Amino acid sequence: MPLLALLPELLGGLAFVMGSLVGRVLLALGMSYVTYSGIDAINSNIVSTVQSNLSGVGADVVGMLSYLWLDKAVSMVLSSYAAAVAMKVTAGSITKMVIKK
């Protein structure tokens, strides 16, 4: 089991990386990815709900909404909301970074 012999060294190296600036930046990026993935799942659920609700309306209404680019406007609002949440999570963890000596 040579892998078990390397385990303390790997854990020590991991602790060093997590205590450094690089580790904190990677942690912030990971948090923003998880947040963005969650918001993206919520956005997908909202879009599928809207699409299923619009399947019962007439073709004229759908044509008018398409002419007004309502689908693109809703997509833009949901995407900007997801990006803003991801940026707030990343900015909150980046401002808390401290360089250890």
ABEGO torsion letter per residue (X at the ends): XAAAAAAAAAAAAAAAAAABAAAAAAAAAAAAAAAAAAAAAAAAAAAAAAAAAAAABBAAAAAAAAAAGAAAAAAAAAAAAAAAAAAAAAAAAAAABBBBX
